[in-house]
Amino acid sequence: MRFYGDTPDVERPGSPRRRWALLIILAALLLAAVVGIVLVKWTPDFYKRTAVVVANDANRGRFNEEIVNKIGNVLLDKSGKTALDLTITEEMVNIGIAGFVQDQQKGGKAVSSVIQALRVSFEPDTVIVASIVGSGATSVVAAQHMGVEVQKDGAMIVKPSGASAGALPVPDTLVAEARRTLASRMAGKKGPSEEEDPINLAQCAMDALEGKPAFLGSGRRYIAVDKIKIEKGLIRIWGHLAEKPKSDESPAPAALVPAAAEKAGD
């Protein structure tokens, strides 16, 4: 019972109630930190399933047979009647990356750990480029998620749609450097013989990584992409042979096989 003039009770700094409040706040902050660390250190499924890739002779032969040869068959068919119906799996793409790294190392060029750990995976409507940033306890799987759009002239444009560190969304800058480094390495690899290569997948990948319009093929003849469908684990590409006008340096949608566009929609 309090009488007039009595001093009201004031919670002192060392009171049990205040200590409990501070402990609850600290516990909540610690829990948030632990959850954040777990989410950042989490290895996403899309990286786990693409982490182990070996660029041996057999695998590189499969890469040539399943990707390079099929694109080449369309580009080198003078009749223009061969349409492209290409299925590219995660395994095939990552065999190509591993082979690229292997060639660089055999040529005496140093390859950063970020590039060595670079992997590509496919989720519905999304291409994911991921790598391991840092080492040991500080290592994190950083990934950039991208969509692919087909332009009227048959070019492909890659557009970033987000990035992540482990299971947490982060700014795109975490993986942008790895993308640029890989693109510059591909540019440095190109030699005189590759300038005349009608397939030149390295140039196509380099343009895509830099956000430029990417074309399947080089020179006057190229494959105009009609449709792209990205599913979990694979990407399908339909296209037809096209030729750019003599007066234009950039490819134009002058289809040599107009029926291919209708087939792509089936």
Wavefront OBJ file of the C-alpha trace (Angstrom):
o trace
v 0.000 0.000 0.000
v 1.473 3.327 -1.080
v 0.724 6.617 0.718
v 0.910 10.137 -0.589
v 4.494 11.307 -0.762
v 5.988 7.819 -1.059
v 8.580 7.378 -3.794
v 7.249 5.044 -6.553
v 9.178 1.878 -7.232
v 11.739 2.398 -10.015
v 13.268 -0.551 -11.834
v 16.958 -0.397 -11.121
v 19.610 -1.321 -13.716
v 20.544 -4.438 -11.827
v 17.015 -5.636 -11.127
v 16.087 -9.242 -12.059
v 13.407 -8.080 -14.515
v 15.873 -5.981 -16.494
v 18.447 -8.776 -16.519
v 15.872 -11.209 -17.885
v 14.906 -8.780 -20.626
v 18.546 -8.369 -21.643
v 19.053 -12.147 -21.617
v 16.018 -12.665 -23.847
v 17.277 -10.045 -26.325
v 20.772 -11.571 -26.372
v 19.324 -15.069 -26.835
v 17.198 -13.857 -29.751
v 20.207 -12.171 -31.389
v 22.331 -15.291 -30.887
v 19.602 -17.498 -32.363
v 19.272 -15.173 -35.365
v 23.051 -15.259 -35.853
v 23.119 -19.067 -35.677
v 20.216 -19.368 -38.131
v 21.922 -16.892 -40.461
v 25.189 -18.845 -40.357
v 23.369 -22.128 -41.029
v 21.501 -20.608 -43.991
v 24.648 -19.027 -45.463
v 26.711 -22.203 -45.020
v 23.963 -24.362 -46.501
v 24.971 -26.100 -49.738
v 21.984 -25.894 -52.094
v 20.803 -29.007 -53.910
v 21.516 -27.424 -57.310
v 25.211 -27.206 -56.393
v 25.424 -30.629 -54.732
v 24.159 -32.401 -57.818
v 26.656 -30.664 -60.115
v 29.695 -30.526 -57.801
v 31.513 -33.643 -59.002
v 32.317 -33.520 -62.708
v 35.293 -35.196 -64.383
v 36.538 -33.997 -67.786
v 38.063 -37.303 -68.886
v 38.370 -38.354 -72.525
v 35.100 -40.277 -72.463
v 33.126 -37.369 -71.037
v 34.695 -34.863 -73.407
v 33.804 -37.183 -76.269
v 30.196 -37.211 -75.071
v 30.204 -33.407 -74.884
v 31.348 -33.191 -78.514
v 28.861 -35.809 -79.655
v 25.809 -34.531 -77.776
v 26.324 -30.773 -78.147
v 29.057 -29.712 -80.578
v 28.194 -32.208 -83.314
v 24.451 -31.508 -83.181
v 25.005 -27.764 -83.520
v 27.586 -28.376 -86.231
v 25.180 -30.571 -88.213
v 22.770 -27.644 -88.493
v 25.421 -25.042 -89.318
v 27.230 -27.159 -91.894
v 24.142 -28.420 -93.737
v 24.278 -26.452 -97.015
v 20.696 -27.388 -97.827
v 19.481 -25.581 -94.709
v 16.969 -28.338 -94.017
v 18.371 -29.528 -90.704
v 16.553 -27.940 -87.755
v 17.990 -27.816 -84.233
v 16.325 -29.779 -81.475
v 18.959 -29.815 -78.735
v 18.755 -31.091 -75.167
v 21.584 -29.966 -72.898
v 21.886 -31.498 -69.447
v 23.662 -30.035 -66.432
v 26.251 -32.772 -66.706
v 27.114 -31.828 -70.287
v 27.511 -28.134 -69.486
v 29.736 -28.826 -66.501
v 31.860 -31.278 -68.458
v 32.461 -28.413 -70.882
v 33.460 -26.066 -68.033
v 35.725 -28.681 -66.470
v 37.349 -29.287 -69.856
v 37.905 -25.561 -70.299
v 39.606 -25.332 -66.872
v 41.683 -28.402 -67.680
v 42.867 -26.895 -70.974
v 43.818 -23.649 -69.233
v 45.861 -25.494 -66.635
v 47.571 -27.672 -69.227
v 48.508 -24.491 -71.055
v 50.278 -23.232 -67.951
v 47.653 -20.639 -67.018
v 46.651 -20.247 -63.393
v 42.939 -20.774 -62.759
v 41.409 -19.306 -59.613
v 39.598 -21.571 -57.167
v 36.357 -19.685 -57.873
v 36.550 -20.628 -61.550
v 37.552 -24.210 -60.759
v 34.499 -24.555 -58.523
v 32.145 -22.890 -61.013
v 29.086 -24.964 -61.875
v 25.930 -24.438 -63.927
v 22.583 -25.958 -63.054
v 19.047 -25.717 -64.387
v 15.825 -25.134 -62.481
v 12.427 -24.401 -64.066
v 12.832 -21.237 -66.192
v 16.150 -20.482 -64.480
v 19.847 -20.980 -65.190
v 21.998 -20.927 -62.047
v 25.715 -20.150 -62.118
v 27.311 -20.993 -58.753
v 30.752 -21.280 -57.204
v 32.471 -21.525 -53.825
v 33.658 -18.187 -52.484
v 36.199 -18.203 -49.650
v 37.892 -21.225 -48.118
v 37.596 -23.429 -45.076
v 35.191 -22.181 -42.423
v 34.470 -19.018 -44.419
v 33.554 -20.772 -47.680
v 30.100 -20.089 -49.086
v 28.262 -21.299 -52.182
v 27.449 -18.058 -54.007
v 25.040 -18.314 -56.925
v 23.435 -16.111 -59.516
v 20.012 -16.969 -60.880
v 19.264 -15.941 -64.454
v 16.500 -16.084 -66.994
v 17.026 -16.499 -70.748
v 15.054 -14.542 -73.323
v 14.902 -15.214 -77.073
v 15.119 -12.130 -79.282
v 13.396 -11.651 -82.650
v 16.666 -12.241 -84.491
v 17.204 -15.590 -82.756
v 19.759 -14.328 -80.240
v 19.656 -15.316 -76.579
v 19.852 -12.727 -73.802
v 20.738 -13.775 -70.254
v 19.227 -11.557 -67.557
v 20.101 -11.838 -63.823
v 17.059 -12.511 -61.634
v 18.715 -12.688 -58.211
v 21.675 -14.061 -56.276
v 22.168 -16.127 -53.144
v 24.767 -17.123 -50.571
v 23.846 -20.558 -49.319
v 20.097 -20.280 -48.807
v 20.044 -16.492 -48.304
v 19.407 -13.903 -51.044
v 22.330 -11.501 -51.538
v 23.375 -8.719 -53.973
v 24.445 -9.848 -57.453
v 27.974 -8.488 -56.932
v 29.065 -11.613 -55.031
v 29.194 -13.714 -58.206
v 29.527 -11.000 -60.835
v 33.334 -11.065 -60.563
v 33.473 -14.816 -61.170
v 31.293 -14.345 -64.259
v 33.501 -11.593 -65.624
v 36.673 -13.579 -64.920
v 35.382 -16.637 -66.758
v 34.280 -14.484 -69.699
v 37.709 -12.817 -69.924
v 39.433 -16.219 -69.794
v 37.280 -17.421 -72.657
v 38.133 -14.300 -74.618
v 41.825 -14.884 -73.990
v 41.573 -18.463 -75.187
v 40.257 -17.479 -78.630
v 42.871 -17.823 -81.357
v 43.029 -17.413 -85.161
v 41.602 -20.854 -85.787
v 38.615 -20.137 -83.567
v 37.743 -17.002 -85.511
v 36.757 -19.234 -88.431
v 35.102 -21.886 -86.278
v 31.427 -22.008 -87.325
v 30.402 -23.272 -83.889
v 32.578 -21.288 -81.444
v 30.714 -22.146 -78.241
v 33.303 -20.244 -76.208
v 32.306 -16.971 -77.879
v 28.631 -17.729 -77.348
v 29.172 -18.452 -73.648
v 31.376 -15.370 -73.242
v 28.713 -13.098 -74.736
v 26.027 -14.647 -72.543
v 28.096 -14.217 -69.370
v 28.671 -10.562 -70.232
v 24.964 -9.942 -70.850
v 25.380 -9.507 -74.599
v 23.179 -11.135 -77.267
v 24.543 -14.656 -77.732
v 24.331 -16.532 -81.040
v 24.862 -20.194 -81.803
v 27.449 -20.034 -84.531
v 29.743 -17.405 -85.968
v 30.199 -15.849 -89.366
v 27.358 -15.379 -91.852
v 25.528 -18.588 -90.997
v 24.146 -19.067 -87.502
v 21.320 -20.828 -85.685
v 18.390 -18.564 -84.925
v 16.829 -19.814 -81.700
v 13.048 -20.191 -81.890
v 12.292 -21.409 -78.406
v 14.009 -22.277 -75.127
v 12.555 -24.413 -72.364
v 14.430 -24.713 -69.062
v 13.485 -27.584 -66.764
v 15.115 -29.068 -63.684
v 18.398 -30.582 -64.793
v 18.201 -29.699 -68.485
v 17.527 -27.062 -71.107
v 15.969 -27.616 -74.537
v 16.678 -25.365 -77.495
v 14.856 -25.346 -80.833
v 16.172 -23.351 -83.760
v 16.762 -23.107 -87.473
v 19.574 -22.105 -89.783
v 19.707 -18.422 -90.674
v 22.013 -16.083 -92.513
v 22.829 -12.446 -91.923
v 22.665 -9.975 -94.803
v 25.957 -9.074 -96.486
v 25.441 -5.423 -95.604
v 24.880 -6.132 -91.920
v 27.480 -7.234 -89.376
v 24.893 -8.472 -86.885
v 22.803 -11.609 -87.494
v 19.306 -11.079 -88.836
v 16.342 -13.484 -88.803
v 16.608 -14.532 -92.437
v 15.481 -18.105 -91.903
v 16.642 -20.765 -94.282
v 14.269 -23.262 -92.711
v 11.016 -21.405 -91.948
v 9.199 -24.604 -90.984
v 11.474 -25.104 -87.968
v 9.731 -22.390 -85.985
v 6.431 -24.270 -86.256
v 8.043 -27.520 -85.149
v 9.550 -25.829 -82.099
v 6.147 -25.067 -80.700
v 4.991 -28.690 -80.820
l 1 2 3 4 5 6 7 8 9 10 11 12 13 14 15 16 17 18 19 20 21 22 23 24 25 26 27 28 29 30 31 32 33 34 35 36 37 38 39 40 41 42 43 44 45 46 47 48 49 50 51 52 53 54 55 56 57 58 59 60 61 62 63 64 65 66 67 68 69 70 71 72 73 74 75 76 77 78 79 80 81 82 83 84 85 86 87 88 89 90 91 92 93 94 95 96 97 98 99 100 101 102 103 104 105 106 107 108 109 110 111 112 113 114 115 116 117 118 119 120 121 122 123 124 125 126 127 128 129 130 131 132 133 134 135 136 137 138 139 140 141 142 143 144 145 146 147 148 149 150 151 152 153 154 155 156 157 158 159 160 161 162 163 164 165 166 167 168 169 170 171 172 173 174 175 176 177 178 179 180 181 182 183 184 185 186 187 188 189 190 191 192 193 194 195 196 197 198 199 200 201 202 203 204 205 206 207 208 209 210 211 212 213 214 215 216 217 218 219 220 221 222 223 224 225 226 227 228 229 230 231 232 233 234 235 236 237 238 239 240 241 242 243 244 245 246 247 248 249 250 251 252 253 254 255 256 257 258 259 260 261 262 263 264 265 266
